[in-house]
């Protein structure tokens, strides 16, 4: 959570979230979170994940779109950890409204079975390889297949398009003297905006499907962390996965693309045909991810850092 948003977060926010969802304040453990506050909690004898975000990052309307999509994916058999309702029957609870119109948004998710591989080196050593990559591709392909033509229940709940994520706006964050970065980003965005957006190639995607965003138990994965889901080309999900696998993660060495892509694409094709022209666009989405991460570095740190 950004510093200025974290300063607004106090015990009252967490206490209200726990009360709304009927959670025991004695059974709360904070987990690492990047843009949100995240807690492991217990309800009805089962572990859950409580996520609290500020409206400056996640509005109540966009969050409702996220949980609606998760519910759809779960109904279609995609392995995800869906949101559960509060005693008041709400999947999304609004907390601590401020006079300036801002607020916090709380969602309670079923905790996915298993562990994030990057958090457990021994587990990663056991499962990281072609079988997992093939399953990763199949799960991604199924998620895309069942999402073709799907829409949120109300236009207000519509998830943002890829260009509406703030760090795509490089000129807002990158210093003006970095003219080459700005020019090349402008060229890249112009190319992407010219792509056709037909329902078979463009729809709701996870947008952050990295090795940090699925859990594994007995070799089976469950997707988590959908709060960046957006409307974009399905090819972008492929590119983001490749970007972080081939770039390595904080706790391991990078995996060569030639080891990851063949089984991943084989699994994807088990669930959904993929046009070779879609694969040809992946390098552009790799560039987009690099641009976004670069802008994010300036958003989170001073130029000197």
N, C-alpha and C positions, 0 to 999 in steps of 0.2 A: 504494500500500500504506500502511495506517495506520501512524503513527509507532511505536506499541508493537509492531506486527508487523514493521515494517522493521528494528527493532533486533535482532530474532531472526535476520534474514537475514544470512548472512555468506558468504565465499568457498566454504566447505565445502559449502553447499547447492547452489550453482551447479556446483561441481566434481562432486558426486555425480550431479546431473541430466545433465550432459554425458557422464559415464561410463555411466550407465544406458542412454542412447539412442545411444551410440557416436558422439558428436559431437567434432569437432576443436576444442579449446579456443582455437586460434589463429584460428578463423573465427567469432567471436562478436561481435555488435553489439547493445548494449542499446537498446531502443525505449521510448518513453513508455508508461507503464502506470498505470492508476488504482487498481485494487485488487490488481493482480498485478505480478510482475516478468516482463517480456516481452523476448525476445531473437530476433534474426534469426540463424539458423545455417545451416550447409550439411551435407547428408548425401547421399551417392551422387550428387554433382554437381548437386543441386537445392536451392534455397532452402527452408527450413522456418522455422516460428515455434515457439519453445520458450516455454511459459507455466508459471510457477511461482507457486503460491498457498499461503497458509497455511490450515491446517484450520479456523481460527476463522472464515474466510470461505468456504472451499470444501472440503467433506469429500470423502474418497475415494469414498464411495458416490454422492453427488450428481454428482460429476465423471464417474463411470462412466455414470450416466444421460444426462448431456450427450453424451458421445462415442458412446453407443449411438444416440441420436437423430440425431446428425450422420451416422453411418454409414447409417442408414435413409434420411435425406433424400438423401444422395449416390446411393444405390442407386435411388431413385425419380426421379433426374434433376434434383433441385433444385440450383442452382449454389452449392455450399458448399465450404469447405476442411476436409476431414475430418482426424481424428487418425490417426497411423500408429503401428505397434507398435514397441516396443523390441526389441533382440535377444533378450530373454527372452520375447517374445510378448505383452507387456502394452501396452495403450494408455494406462494410467494407472500411474504409478510413485510410490510413497510414499517420501519422503526424510527423513532425519535425525529419526527419532522422538525426542521429548523425554520425560523421566520424568513430566511432568504429563499425558501422553497426547496432546499436540499433535504435529503433524508438518507437513511441506510436501508438496504434490501437484504433480507435473510431468506435462505433456502436450505432445507434439510434433505440430504440425499442418503439413500441406502449406501452403506460402505461396500465398495467392490471387494469381492473375495480375493485373497492373495496379497501380493506386495508389488510395489513398483520396482522393477528389476534394478534400476540405477541406485536404489537405496540399499540393495542387498547383493553385494558382489558375488557371493557364493551362488545365489539363485540365478544371477545373470550368466555366470560361467556355465551353469547347467543347461539353460534354455536358449541362450543367444546363438542363433544360427539359422540355417535354411528353413527348418520346420516352423520356427516362430515367424520368420519373414513371410513364408507362404500364408500362414494364418493371418498375419497382419494385413496382407493384401486382400485376402478373402473377406475379412471383416470390413475393410474399407470399401470394397466393391459392393458388399451387401448394403452397407449404410447408404451409399450413393444410389443403388438401384431402388431401394424402397423410398427414397426421398424425391425421386423424379416427379415433378408435378405437385408435390405437397406444399401446402401453404398454412400459415398460422391462422387461428380462428378469427382474428380481427386485424385490420390494417395497422392499428396502433401497436400490435405486438410484433410487427415485421422486424426481423433481424437486419442489421445494417449490411450494405454492400461492402465489398472489399476496400473500395477507395474511401469509405467513410471512417475507417479506423485512423485515429489521429496520427500515428507515426508514419502513415503513407505520405503525409504532408511534410516532406523533408524541409521545405523552405521555412517552416515554422520552428524547427529545432536545430538545423545545421547552420553554423555561422555563415554569414553572407560572403566571406572571402573564399569559401570553398565552392568556387564557381563551377569547377568541373563536375563535382558531385551533383550539384543542382541541375546542370545541363543534362547529364547522362540520365538522371532520374526522370526529368521531363520527357526525354526521348523514350524511356522505357514505359512510362505511364501512357504516353500517346499511343504506343503500339498495343498495349493491353486494352485501352478503351476502344480500339478499332476492332477487337475480336467480336465475333457474333456471340450472342447470349441466348442460345436456344435451350429449351428445357432439358434436352438430353445431355448437354455439356455444362450447364450452368444451373446451380441451385444451392441448397443449404449444404455447407461443408463444416467439418470440425475446425479446420484452420490452424490447429496447433497439435497435430497428431504425432507427437514426438515420443521417444522412449520414456519420458517422464509422465506421460498421460494415458497409460494403461497399467492395470495390475495383472499379475499372472499367478494362477494357482493350478498345480498339477498340469502345467503346460498350456492351460487355456487362458486367454486374455479377456479382460473386460475394460472397455473404454471409459475414461473419466475426463473431467475438466472440460466441459463444453462451453465455458463462459465466453470464449472468443468466437463461437460459431458465427458464421456470416454467409452471405450470398456471394458466391464466386464460382469460378470454373472448378469442376471436380478435379481437374489436373493439379490444382494448387495443393490439395491434400497430399497427392503423390510427391510433389516437390518438397513440401515441408518435411515429410518423413525422411526423404532422401537427404535433405539438407543437414538434418541433425544426426542421422546415422553416419553419413560420410564425413561430417565435421567432427564427430566424436561428441562425448558428453563429459560432464565435469569429473566423472569417476572412471573413465575408461578411454581406450584408444579408438580412433575412428575405424569404421568398417568400410573397406573398399566398395565403391558403388557396384562393381561387377559381382560382388558376393551378395549384395542386398537386392538389387533390382530384378534379376531373373526369377527367383522364387517369389518375390513380392508380386510381380506382374502375373506370374502363373496363378497365384492364389486369387488375384483380382479377377482374372478372366474366368475363374470358376463361378463367379457370381454375376459378372457383367462384362459384356464385350467392350473392348477399348479400341478406339480408332487410332491407328498409328500417328495420325496428325495431332492427336491429343498429346501423345508422348513427346512429339517434336516441340511442344510448347513448354515442356518442363524447364528447360534452361532459363526461360524468361521468368518463370515463377521462382526459380532459385535466385535470380538477380533481385527480384522483388523482396524476397525474404532477407537478403543481405542488406538491402536499402532500409527496410523496416528496423532491423536490428541496429543498424548504424544510427538511425534517427532516435531509436529508443535509448541508446547509450547517452546521447546528448540530453534527452528528456530527463534521465535519471541522475546525470552527473554534470558537473561544471565542464566547460570547454577544456580547461587545463587538465582535468582528470581524464 
